[in-house]
């Protein structure tokens, strides 16, 4: 009931992202009425979700245009992204407008990240997942363009990550993507698996276990939802977790642990 009221009121006053805010806020109110509060702040969480989605689409547009040309691979990636979110035709159009806004040559992304940090800045997992999604976007055409790397470096800095941390994350995401189609059997698969976890062949079993657990915790559904990730986006985080799981399984098999 409150979900529907929230969507109608939000859209009437603020448009697409007002409707999103109303949807998330109404969902939490309905949940609290059914199950109790459990310490959840529904309005704060709903606001985080709306800001997270807005930041994602604007950033994707900015990143796609960073090398001066929005490729078909990048367009396809965003289309698949929206399909996974299950957006209606109207909401898809609003998301596309945000993408185009970010892709405008003169668009300044600084205010977007000032707002994101003001609303979501203390949620470590949400910041990491946002950066991972943008790294995956940059890889949509198969490689990192220097202009894309420069923009990712700027965005990472706004999120509180230095160049070394970003480089490590980019290496992990790149090698995790090698496992997206299932188990890998190439000669380089084991090396890819170590890089996917952010470790090396020289790392101890305990170090590998800690790295694996940290990455799986980063994509834990309850933790992400609690910090403000829209529930519809959890499936994408789960896909990333599967790639990490496959890499870890390969290392375990090789080490007999």
LUMTI-295322 format. One record per residue: residue number from 1; chain; x, z, y of N, C-alpha, C in turn. Coordinates in Angstrom, 3 decimals, padded with zeros to 6 digits, m for minus. Each point is the difference from the previous one (the first is absolute). Layout:
SITE seq mol      n_x      n_z      n_y     ca_x     ca_z     ca_y      c_x      c_z      c_y
SITE NUM   A        X        Z        Y        X        Z        Y        X        Z        Y
...
This chain:
SITE seq mol      n_x      n_z      n_y     ca_x     ca_z     ca_y      c_x      c_z      c_y
SITE   1   A  000.813  000.000 m001.197 m000.813  000.000  001.197  000.862  000.000  001.269
SITE   2   A  000.904  000.996  000.110  000.869  000.094  001.171  000.962 m001.183  000.079
SITE   3   A  000.354 m000.562 m001.154  000.875 m001.179 m000.019 m000.669 m001.156  000.748
SITE   4   A m001.286 m000.235 m000.299 m000.732 m001.089  000.636 m000.169  000.256  001.498
SITE   5   A m000.344  001.239  000.348 m000.158  000.352  001.416  001.306 m000.215  000.743
SITE   6   A  001.105  000.418 m000.628  001.310 m000.142  000.632  000.362 m001.447  000.251
SITE   7   A m000.270 m000.870 m000.975  000.309 m001.426  000.146 m000.801 m000.611  001.145
SITE   8   A m001.296  000.280  000.035 m000.866 m000.577  001.032  000.413  000.484  001.389
SITE   9   A  000.179  001.306  000.129  000.357  000.558  001.308  001.384 m000.473  000.437
SITE  10   A  000.953 m000.001 m000.926  001.358 m000.428  000.328  000.058 m001.446  000.430
SITE  11   A m000.715 m000.852 m000.712  000.018 m001.423  000.345 m000.694 m000.248  001.341
SITE  12   A m001.090  000.715  000.228 m000.760 m000.185  001.245  000.852  000.327  001.223
SITE  13   A  000.760  001.080 m000.087  000.762  000.457  001.157  001.406 m000.595  000.092
SITE  14   A  000.658 m000.254 m001.174  001.412 m000.368  000.035  000.357 m001.236 m000.805
SITE  15   A m000.966 m000.664 m000.622  000.317 m001.214 m000.741  000.530  000.281 m001.401
SITE  16   A  000.850 m000.938 m000.503  000.452  000.037 m001.398  000.672  001.311 m000.376
SITE  17   A  001.025  000.406  000.786  000.725  001.209 m000.390 m000.795  001.264  000.298
SITE  18   A m000.981 m000.103  000.902 m000.933  001.100  000.155 m000.859  000.150 m001.249
SITE  19   A m000.383 m001.149 m000.576 m000.767  000.033 m001.249  000.834  000.586 m001.132
SITE  20   A  001.293 m000.396 m000.050  000.879  000.575 m001.014  000.100  001.514  000.153
SITE  21   A  000.211  000.429  001.247  000.087  001.433  000.272 m001.280  000.692 m000.446
SITE  22   A m001.160 m000.601  000.359 m001.275  000.588 m000.378 m000.196  000.052 m001.500
SITE  23   A  000.455 m001.067 m000.683 m000.116 m000.044 m001.459  000.795  001.129 m000.649
SITE  24   A  001.287  000.120  000.417  000.860  001.024 m000.590 m000.486  001.406  000.349
SITE  25   A m000.399  000.188  001.265 m000.485  001.316  000.417 m001.277  000.360 m000.752
SITE  26   A m000.932 m000.975 m000.099 m001.237  000.253 m000.726  000.230  000.291 m001.466
SITE  27   A  000.965 m000.708 m000.599  000.333  000.230 m001.414  000.477  001.426 m000.213
SITE  28   A  000.854  000.461  000.908  000.520  001.361 m000.134 m001.091  001.040  000.226
SITE  29   A m000.881 m000.251  000.961 m001.098  000.942  000.228 m000.897  000.068 m001.223
SITE  30   A m000.322 m001.179 m000.571 m000.815 m000.016 m001.222  000.684  000.762 m001.116
SITE  31   A  001.335 m000.182 m000.126  000.746  000.667 m001.059  000.020  001.507  000.206
SITE  32   A  000.160  000.406  001.260  000.033  001.430  000.297 m001.364  000.638 m000.271
SITE  33   A m001.080 m000.714  000.360 m001.345  000.517 m000.273 m000.228  000.161 m001.491
SITE  34   A  000.614 m000.878 m000.784 m000.203  000.039 m001.450  000.921  000.993 m000.688
SITE  35   A  001.268  000.093  000.462  000.995  000.754 m000.750  000.644  001.137  000.777
SITE  36   A m000.344  000.145  001.292  000.669  001.022  000.796  001.186 m000.584  000.735
SITE  37   A  000.476  000.712  001.014  001.025 m000.548  000.887  001.361 m000.109 m000.648
SITE  38   A  000.419  001.004 m000.740  001.321 m000.035 m000.638  001.113 m000.168  000.998
SITE  39   A m000.230  000.405  001.242  001.052 m000.068  001.009  000.199 m001.384  000.589
SITE  40   A m000.889 m000.968 m000.312  000.157 m001.368  000.492 m000.561 m000.112  001.417
SITE  41   A  000.721 m000.658  000.886 m000.487 m000.303  001.334 m000.462 m001.451 m000.001
SITE  42   A m001.306 m000.261 m000.178 m000.459 m001.371 m000.196  000.250 m000.908  001.186
SITE  43   A m000.187  000.500  001.218  000.188 m000.854  001.168  001.459 m000.386  000.175
SITE  44   A  000.909  000.954 m000.208  001.417 m000.298  000.136  000.442 m001.003 m001.054
SITE  45   A m000.467  000.180 m001.240  000.372 m000.909 m001.070 m000.573 m001.394  000.239
SITE  46   A m001.233 m000.057  000.486 m000.626 m001.296  000.283  000.744 m000.725  001.117
SITE  47   A  000.425  000.744  001.009  000.748 m000.605  001.093  001.333 m000.552 m000.497
SITE  48   A  000.679  000.749 m000.862  001.265 m000.474 m000.570 m000.210 m001.304 m000.756
SITE  49   A m001.070 m000.071 m000.776 m000.266 m001.192 m000.804 m000.229 m001.221  000.886
SITE  50   A m000.789  000.166  001.054 m000.273 m001.113  000.900  001.269 m000.449  000.715
SITE  51   A  000.804  000.955  000.470  001.245 m000.331  000.694  000.990 m000.648 m000.957
SITE  52   A  000.048  000.481 m001.243  000.893 m000.571 m001.004 m000.330 m001.478 m000.225
SITE  53   A m001.270 m000.315 m000.203 m000.402 m001.385 m000.238  000.286 m000.885  001.211
SITE  54   A m000.300  000.508  001.182  000.257 m000.765  001.214  001.487 m000.306  000.134
SITE  55   A  000.837  000.993 m000.268  001.446 m000.173  000.104  000.508 m000.993 m001.028
SITE  56   A m000.543  000.053 m001.208  000.419 m000.917 m001.064 m000.228 m001.452  000.404
SITE  57   A m001.199 m000.336  000.457 m000.316 m001.406  000.287  000.720 m000.502  001.244
SITE  58   A  000.110  000.830  001.029  000.750 m000.408  001.186  001.464 m000.225 m000.362
SITE  59   A  000.575  000.894 m000.793  001.413 m000.100 m000.387  000.247 m001.210 m000.879
SITE  60   A m000.944 m000.293 m000.891  000.148 m001.179 m000.851  000.047 m001.267  000.847
SITE  61   A m000.849 m000.055  001.037  000.019 m001.156  000.889  001.320 m000.117  000.738
SITE  62   A  000.490  001.112  000.509  001.268  000.010  000.725  001.143 m000.419 m000.907
SITE  63   A m000.024  000.487 m001.230  001.060 m000.299 m000.962 m000.042 m001.468 m000.437
SITE  64   A m001.213 m000.517 m000.226 m000.131 m001.397 m000.432  000.529 m000.963  001.059
SITE  65   A m000.165  000.365  001.266  000.400 m000.879  001.096  001.444  000.254  000.443
SITE  66   A  000.655  000.998 m000.578  001.336  000.403  000.456  001.005 m001.143 m000.033
SITE  67   A m000.087 m000.878 m001.010  000.950 m001.117 m000.107 m000.495 m001.239  000.733
SITE  68   A m001.097  000.158  000.772 m000.518 m001.105  000.803 m001.042 m000.853 m000.697
SITE  69   A m000.259  000.267 m001.277 m000.942 m000.845 m000.753 m000.707  000.853 m001.053
SITE  70   A m001.326 m000.045  000.010 m000.794  000.689 m001.022 m000.150 m000.943 m001.189
SITE  71   A  000.634  000.345 m001.118  000.002 m000.896 m001.165 m001.293  000.129 m000.803
SITE  72   A m000.239 m000.981 m000.840 m001.172  000.030 m000.875  000.100  001.156 m000.980
SITE  73   A  001.211  000.306 m000.465  000.190  001.135 m000.914 m000.431  001.302  000.665
SITE  74   A  000.318  000.138  001.277 m000.374  001.214  000.726 m001.505  000.083  000.207
SITE  75   A m000.615 m001.146  000.300 m001.453 m000.041  000.141 m000.672  000.364 m001.318
SITE  76   A  000.511 m000.563 m001.096 m000.551  000.298 m001.331  000.138  001.474 m000.334
SITE  77   A  001.143  000.591  000.393  000.231  001.421 m000.273 m001.040  000.861  000.706
SITE  78   A m000.279 m000.315  001.264 m000.989  000.766  000.758 m001.401 m000.210 m000.580
SITE  79   A m000.302 m001.217 m000.436 m001.298 m000.288 m000.626 m000.177  000.843 m001.257
SITE  80   A  001.038  000.068 m000.831 m000.056  000.814 m001.220 m000.149  001.472  000.337
SITE  81   A  000.674  000.423  001.053 m000.074  001.379  000.462 m001.446  000.356  000.363
SITE  82   A m000.662 m000.871  000.738 m001.386  000.252  000.403 m000.946 m000.042 m001.196
SITE  83   A  000.281 m000.883 m000.942 m000.833 m000.076 m001.204  000.074  001.302 m000.788
SITE  84   A  001.197  000.563 m000.093  000.164  001.257 m000.730 m000.727  001.149  000.693
SITE  85   A m000.135 m000.101  001.326 m000.743  001.016  000.742 m001.513 m000.179 m000.136
SITE  86   A m000.422 m001.152 m000.516 m001.429 m000.258 m000.171 m000.744 m000.119  001.314
SITE  87   A  000.648 m000.581  001.013 m000.611 m000.108  001.324 m001.155 m000.995  000.017
SITE  88   A m001.008  000.317  000.799 m001.090 m000.953  000.225  000.525 m001.125  000.893
SITE  89   A m000.781 m001.078  000.086  000.413 m001.136  000.823  000.184  000.422  001.459
SITE  90   A m000.871  000.861  000.493  000.090  000.459  001.388  001.253  000.846  000.220
SITE  91   A  000.264  000.912 m000.917  001.174  000.860  000.121  001.295 m000.787 m000.181
SITE  92   A m000.045 m001.010 m000.850  001.169 m000.868 m000.169  000.329 m000.706  001.311
SITE  93   A m001.049 m000.441  000.700  000.219 m000.689  001.272  000.631  000.941  001.020
SITE  94   A m000.447  001.252  000.020  000.582  000.990  000.909  001.463  000.248 m000.344
SITE  95   A  000.305  000.079 m001.304  001.387  000.214 m000.432  000.870 m001.197  000.376
SITE  96   A m000.551 m001.198 m000.143  000.740 m001.211  000.374  000.305 m000.002  001.493
SITE  97   A m000.957  000.463  000.803  000.221  000.073  001.445  001.140  000.963  000.317
SITE  98   A  000.084  001.111 m000.711  001.104  000.938  000.196  001.328 m000.642 m000.403
SITE  99   A m000.033 m000.746 m001.112  001.196 m000.714 m000.451  000.460 m000.983  001.080
SITE 100   A m000.944 m000.751  000.551  000.323 m000.970  001.048  000.511  000.707  001.258
SITE 101   A m000.584  001.153  000.287  000.442  000.786  001.159  001.466  000.377 m000.151
SITE 102   A  000.357  000.471 m001.195  001.396  000.368 m000.246  000.922 m001.202  000.016
SITE 103   A m000.524 m001.173 m000.392  000.822 m001.211 m000.082  000.212 m000.669  001.356
SITE 104   A m000.741  000.432  001.014  000.163 m000.601  001.335  001.422  000.244  000.499
SITE 105   A  000.692 m001.036  000.480  001.411  000.129  000.401  000.277  001.127  000.994
SITE 106   A m000.926  000.242  000.916  000.238  000.997  001.054 m000.495  001.400 m000.385
SITE 107   A m000.532  000.149 m001.213 m000.573  001.292 m000.373  001.087  001.070 m000.144
SITE 108   A m000.228  001.150  000.633  000.923  001.137 m000.055 m000.517  000.982 m001.045
SITE 109   A  000.786  000.214 m001.047 m000.456  000.843 m001.098  000.204  001.493  000.274
SITE 110   A  000.711  000.336  001.059  000.322  001.398  000.283 m001.239  000.901  000.108
SITE 111   A m001.038 m000.381  000.779 m001.180  000.877  000.093 m000.690  000.235 m001.339
SITE 112   A  000.016 m001.020 m000.867 m000.608  000.146 m001.329  000.681  001.120 m000.770
SITE 113   A  001.328  000.039  000.067  000.733  001.020 m000.756  000.015  001.350  000.702
SITE 114   A m000.163 m000.001  001.308 m000.175  001.276  000.691 m001.293  000.670 m000.460
SITE 115   A m001.039 m000.804 m000.121 m001.278  000.532 m000.481  000.094  000.414 m001.464
SITE 116   A  000.644 m000.850 m000.808  000.134  000.332 m001.421  000.741  001.327 m000.178
SITE 117   A  001.088  000.183  000.710  000.781  001.219 m000.140 m000.755  001.215  000.531
SITE 118   A m000.805 m000.203  001.034 m000.789  001.108  000.543 m001.051  000.474 m001.001
SITE 119   A m000.554 m000.943 m000.768 m001.071  000.334 m000.943  000.520  000.259 m001.411
SITE 120   A  001.001 m000.784 m000.434  000.460  000.041 m001.397  001.470  000.402 m000.142
SITE 121   A  000.663  000.339  001.091  001.441  000.187 m000.026  000.502  001.110 m000.900
SITE 122   A m000.846  000.995 m000.267  000.456  001.117 m000.836 m000.288 m000.227 m001.486
SITE 123   A m000.555 m001.156 m000.343 m000.320 m000.298 m001.402  001.101 m000.882 m000.593
SITE 124   A  000.977  000.626 m000.631  001.183 m000.714 m000.491 m000.363 m001.122 m000.967
SITE 125   A m000.880  000.284 m000.944 m000.345 m001.022 m000.986 m000.676 m001.201  000.640
SITE 126   A m000.846  000.249  000.990 m000.711 m001.092  000.651  000.973 m000.895  000.758
SITE 127   A  000.986  000.583  000.644  001.012 m000.788  000.720  000.808 m000.846 m000.977
SITE 128   A  000.387  000.588 m001.129  000.799 m000.732 m000.980 m000.789 m001.158 m000.599
SITE 129   A m001.253  000.243 m000.324 m000.817 m001.052 m000.611 m000.246 m001.127  000.993
SITE 130   A m000.228  000.330  001.272 m000.151 m001.038  001.021  001.244 m000.869  000.049
SITE 131   A  001.164  000.623  000.010  001.252 m000.756  000.069  000.197 m000.846 m001.253
SITE 132   A m000.366  000.529 m001.148  000.103 m000.762 m001.253 m000.908 m001.229  000.050
SITE 133   A m001.242  000.163  000.474 m000.918 m001.138  000.092  000.569 m001.094  000.906
SITE 134   A  000.663  000.408  001.083  000.566 m000.985  000.919  001.224 m000.683 m000.595
SITE 135   A  000.777  000.737 m000.782  001.140 m000.609 m000.695 m000.512 m001.038 m001.006
SITE 136   A m001.057  000.351 m000.726 m000.602 m000.944 m000.952 m000.506 m001.236  000.747
SITE 137   A m000.585  000.205  001.179 m000.471 m001.119  000.821  001.161 m000.904  000.394
SITE 138   A  001.118  000.613  000.404  001.171 m000.788  000.398  000.534 m000.827 m001.165
SITE 139   A m000.228  000.469 m001.221  000.472 m000.699 m001.193 m000.986 m001.058 m000.504
SITE 140   A m001.121 m000.161  000.698 m001.049 m000.902 m000.482  000.496 m001.423 m000.174
SITE 141   A  000.955 m000.409  000.855  000.540 m001.363 m000.126  001.303 m000.032 m000.795
SITE 142   A  000.306  001.105 m000.694  001.117  000.014 m000.937  001.326  000.525  000.523
SITE 143   A  000.087  000.272  001.316  001.275  000.492  000.530 m000.223  000.724  001.326
SITE 144   A  001.000  000.776  000.412 m000.036  000.662  001.292  000.651 m000.900  001.050
SITE 145   A m000.740 m000.370  001.025  000.561 m000.742  001.117  000.668  001.010  000.947
SITE 146   A  001.112 m000.357  000.644  000.667  000.928  000.929 m000.943  000.577  001.052
SITE 147   A m000.918 m000.802  000.504 m000.944  000.490  001.007 m000.959  001.027 m000.603
SITE 148   A m000.364 m000.214 m001.273 m000.859  000.967 m000.685  000.743  001.309 m000.219
SITE 149   A  001.256 m000.095 m000.384  000.811  001.206 m000.188  000.136  000.771  001.308
SITE 150   A  000.174 m000.738  001.095  000.139  000.644  001.309 m001.282  000.746  000.361
SITE 151   A m001.150 m000.619 m000.256 m001.278  000.647  000.308 m000.230  001.201 m000.907
SITE 152   A  000.320 m000.148 m001.295 m000.144  001.122 m000.917  000.887  001.169  000.426
SITE 153   A  001.196 m000.303  000.482  000.906  001.045  000.483 m000.617  000.728  001.187
SITE 154   A m000.605 m000.770  000.901 m000.652  000.591  001.173 m001.184  000.870 m000.420
SITE 155   A m000.838 m000.508 m000.898 m001.162  000.756 m000.466  000.443  001.258 m000.738
SITE 156   A  001.012 m000.142 m000.863  000.503  001.160 m000.744  000.478  001.088  000.964
SITE 157   A  000.689 m000.402  001.052  000.485  000.971  000.989 m001.173  000.719  000.662
SITE 158   A m001.064 m000.721  000.287 m001.186  000.609  000.612 m000.666  000.977 m000.959
SITE 159   A  000.177 m000.235 m001.296 m000.566  000.904 m001.019  000.953  001.141 m000.362
SITE 160   A  001.216 m000.052  000.554  000.957  001.072 m000.237  001.011 m000.261 m001.094
SITE 161   A  000.199 m001.282 m000.368  000.948 m000.351 m001.057  001.179 m000.767  000.595
SITE 162   A  001.208  000.397 m000.383  001.196 m000.693  000.444  000.251 m001.259 m000.795
SITE 163   A  001.041 m000.743  000.375  000.317 m001.269 m000.663  000.363  000.190 m001.461
SITE 164   A  000.734  001.060 m000.320  000.400  000.235 m001.394 m001.225  000.259 m000.874
SITE 165   A m000.928  000.803  000.517 m001.222  000.307 m000.761 m000.836 m001.254 m000.202
SITE 166   A m000.097 m000.832  001.055 m000.755 m001.248 m000.115  000.649 m000.934 m001.012
SITE 167   A  001.316 m000.149  000.072  000.712 m000.879 m000.927 m000.230  000.435 m001.446
SITE 168   A  000.045  001.299 m000.234 m000.237  000.527 m001.346 m001.425 m000.317 m000.451
SITE 169   A m000.954  000.151  000.912 m001.395 m000.277 m000.333 m000.215 m001.490 m000.273
SITE 170   A  000.637 m000.849  000.796 m000.121 m001.443 m000.202  000.579 m000.411 m001.347
SITE 171   A  001.136  000.570 m000.367  000.607 m000.313 m001.296 m000.912  000.427 m001.144
SITE 172   A m000.598  001.182  000.131 m000.887  000.497 m001.056 m001.237 m000.875 m000.134
SITE 173   A m000.636 m000.342  001.140 m001.210 m000.825 m000.049  000.308 m001.383 m000.562
SITE 174   A  001.121 m000.587  000.417  000.390 m001.312 m000.495  000.157  000.014 m001.513
SITE 175   A  000.636  001.021 m000.522  000.233  000.070 m001.443 m001.233  000.478 m000.762
SITE 176   A m000.855  000.796  000.648 m001.262  000.366 m000.638 m000.865 m001.232 m000.199
SITE 177   A  000.081 m000.949  000.948 m000.810 m001.211 m000.092  000.359 m000.842 m001.216
SITE 178   A  001.211  000.174 m000.535  000.403 m000.738 m001.195 m000.793  000.427 m001.229
SITE 179   A m000.671  001.164  000.102 m000.770  000.529 m001.127 m001.501 m000.179  000.198
SITE 180   A m000.402 m000.752  001.035 m001.417 m000.117  000.331 m000.797 m000.737 m001.073
SITE 181   A  000.649 m000.863 m000.773 m000.715 m000.742 m001.027  000.044  000.647 m001.366
SITE 182   A  000.566  001.209 m000.072  000.142  000.682 m001.285  001.459  000.243 m000.304
SITE 183   A  000.294  000.337 m001.244  001.375  000.299 m000.405  000.908 m001.209  000.204
SITE 184   A  001.210  000.259  000.480  000.976 m001.061  000.260  001.051  000.014 m001.093
SITE 185   A  000.388 m001.189 m000.438  000.945 m000.066 m001.124  001.265 m000.767  000.342
SITE 186   A  000.225 m000.317  001.268  001.203 m000.733  000.364  001.225  000.894 m000.114
SITE 187   A  001.170 m000.652  000.013  001.239  000.755 m000.132  000.206  000.972  001.148
SITE 188   A m000.545 m000.324  001.160  000.165  000.850  001.184 m001.098  001.043  000.142
SITE 189   A m000.910  000.060 m000.962 m001.167  000.881  000.128  000.392  001.463  000.132
SITE 190   A  000.992  000.440 m000.769  000.387  001.410  000.048  000.566  000.366  001.373
SITE 191   A  000.815 m000.895  000.548  000.553  000.248  001.334 m001.124  000.049  001.032
SITE 192   A m000.973 m000.900 m000.143 m001.158  000.007  000.890 m000.759  001.318 m000.113
SITE 193   A m000.117  000.498 m001.230 m000.748  001.241 m000.226  000.663  001.177  000.716
SITE 194   A  001.335  000.080 m000.077  000.704  001.080  000.705 m000.246 m000.109  001.502
SITE 195   A  000.100 m001.202  000.536 m000.195 m000.193  001.440 m001.439  000.297  000.407
SITE 196   A m000.950 m000.306 m000.885 m001.407  000.259  000.293 m000.274  001.488  000.189
SITE 197   A  000.782  000.839 m000.674 m000.146  001.450  000.124  000.934  000.593  001.042
SITE 198   A  000.861 m000.853  000.584  000.925  000.486  001.007  001.157  000.784 m000.578
SITE 199   A  000.374 m000.312 m001.257  001.123  000.666 m000.667  000.963 m001.061 m000.524
SITE 200   A  001.054  000.436 m000.693  000.983 m000.926 m000.562  000.231  000.317 m001.468
SITE 201   A  000.799 m000.852 m000.651  000.354  000.239 m001.398  000.766  001.309 m000.173
SITE 202   A  000.680  000.418  001.072  000.798  001.226 m000.066 m000.823  001.258  000.227
SITE 203   A m001.253 m000.146  000.386 m000.854  001.172  000.236 m000.277  000.725 m001.308
SITE 204   A m000.099  001.307  000.086 m000.287  000.797 m001.197 m001.469 m000.137 m000.378
SITE 205   A m000.320  000.411 m001.223 m001.396 m000.032 m000.449 m000.871  000.848  000.923
SITE 206   A  000.527  001.144  000.421 m000.761  000.892  000.883 m000.255 m000.653  001.358
SITE 207   A  000.988 m000.722  000.529 m000.162 m000.678  001.289 m001.041 m001.112 m000.098
SITE 208   A  000.013 m000.702 m001.111 m000.971 m001.076 m000.210 m001.409  000.580 m000.110
SITE 209   A m000.110  001.105 m000.698 m001.308  000.644 m000.155 m000.544  000.457  001.354
SITE 210   A  000.868  000.579  000.833 m000.430  000.463  001.328 m000.444 m001.170  000.871
SITE 211   A  000.769 m001.114 m000.053 m000.346 m001.175  000.798 m001.349 m000.570 m000.436
SITE 212   A m000.209 m000.060 m001.299 m001.253 m000.513 m000.547 m001.179  000.875  000.431
SITE 213   A  000.164  001.302 m000.127 m001.084  000.912  000.363 m000.322 m000.068  001.494
SITE 214   A  001.036 m000.142  000.823 m000.240 m000.076  001.443 m000.802 m001.253  000.337
SITE 215   A  000.373 m001.135 m000.614 m000.710 m001.244  000.280 m001.443  000.044 m000.508
SITE 216   A m000.209  000.568 m001.180 m001.351  000.085 m000.534 m000.858  000.946  000.835
SITE 217   A  000.614  001.059  000.524 m000.715  000.925  000.882 m000.411 m000.707  001.291
SITE 218   A  000.853 m000.897  000.471 m000.267 m000.748  001.234 m001.280 m000.818 m000.121
SITE 219   A m000.293 m000.487 m001.210 m001.171 m000.842 m000.211 m001.135  000.735 m000.719
SITE 220   A  000.057  001.328 m000.043 m001.046  000.760 m000.691 m001.319 m000.145  000.769
SITE 221   A m001.081 m000.445 m000.664 m001.270 m000.274  000.698 m000.534  001.178  000.804
SITE 222   A m000.041  001.193 m000.607 m000.570  001.158  000.700  000.796  000.332  001.260
SITE 223   A  001.312 m000.112 m000.091  000.847  000.314  001.149 m000.219 m001.019  001.116
SITE 224   A m000.098 m001.283 m000.353 m000.199 m001.043  001.003 m001.368  000.115  000.660
SITE 225   A m001.031  000.248 m000.788 m001.346  000.160  000.554 m000.041  001.228  000.911
SITE 226   A  000.657  001.069 m000.431  000.021  001.217  000.793  000.689 m000.170  001.337
SITE 227   A  000.965 m000.927  000.065  000.716 m000.237  001.248 m000.668 m001.059  000.876
SITE 228   A m001.004 m000.691 m000.561 m000.738 m000.946  000.834 m000.002 m001.438 m000.443
SITE 229   A  000.499 m000.311 m001.194 m000.065 m001.395 m000.442 m001.428 m000.325 m000.437
SITE 230   A m000.553 m001.134  000.470 m001.327 m000.412 m000.458 m000.031 m000.140 m001.520
SITE 231   A m001.083  000.474 m000.602 m000.093 m000.002 m001.461  000.114 m001.411 m000.578
SITE 232   A m000.484 m001.003  000.733  000.056 m001.377 m000.486  001.436 m000.504 m000.153
SITE 233   A  000.948  000.653  000.695  001.386 m000.449 m000.039  000.804  000.685 m001.100
SITE 234   A m000.612  000.958 m000.677  000.714  000.730 m001.049  000.398 m000.924 m001.139
SITE 235   A m000.825 m001.019 m000.282  000.313 m000.931 m001.088  001.327 m000.702  000.249
SITE 236   A  000.295 m000.307  001.266  001.261 m000.673  000.320  001.183  000.950 m000.178
SITE 237   A m000.203  001.262  000.359  001.046  000.995 m000.226  000.229  000.192 m001.498
SITE 238   A m001.073 m000.092 m000.774  000.112  000.139 m001.450  000.807 m001.150 m000.600
SITE 239   A m000.150 m001.209  000.548  000.785 m001.146 m000.474  001.490  000.247  000.221
SITE 240   A  000.332  000.556  001.161  001.398  000.302  000.292  000.530  001.044 m000.983
SITE 241   A m000.835  000.987 m000.317  000.399  001.046 m000.942  000.241 m000.570 m001.401
SITE 242   A m000.774 m001.013 m000.377  000.184 m000.623 m001.313  001.359 m000.687 m000.098
SITE 243   A  000.417 m000.631  001.097  001.310 m000.660  000.009  001.114  001.036 m000.163
SITE 244   A m000.153  001.144  000.652  000.978  001.081 m000.115  000.014  000.538 m001.425
SITE 245   A m001.183  000.121 m000.590 m000.102  000.492 m001.378  000.717 m000.930 m000.979
SITE 246   A m000.190 m001.304  000.174  000.651 m000.969 m000.887  001.521  000.062  000.135
SITE 247   A  000.476  000.143  001.228  001.445  000.110  000.210  000.541  001.258 m000.664
SITE 248   A m000.711  001.097  000.148  000.435  001.266 m000.612 m000.021 m000.088 m001.517
SITE 249   A m001.020 m000.637 m000.546 m000.100 m000.141 m001.454  001.196 m000.789 m000.552
SITE 250   A  000.423 m001.033  000.738  001.140 m000.806 m000.445  001.279  000.824 m000.021
SITE 251   A  000.188  000.818  001.028  001.185  000.858  000.059 m000.034  001.025 m001.125
SITE 252   A m001.154  000.593 m000.231 m000.135  000.995 m001.073  000.324 m000.625 m001.352
SITE 253   A m000.506 m001.219 m000.216  000.256 m000.688 m001.273  001.490 m000.268 m000.174
SITE 254   A  000.651 m000.426  001.063  001.436 m000.308 m000.076  000.819  001.262 m000.247
SITE 255   A m000.419  001.112  000.595  000.765  001.250 m000.124 m000.449  000.875 m001.171
SITE 256   A m001.074 m000.400 m000.637 m000.547  000.800 m001.105 m000.362  001.406  000.461
SITE 257   A m000.693  000.092  001.133 m000.423  001.305  000.510 m001.532  000.068  000.078
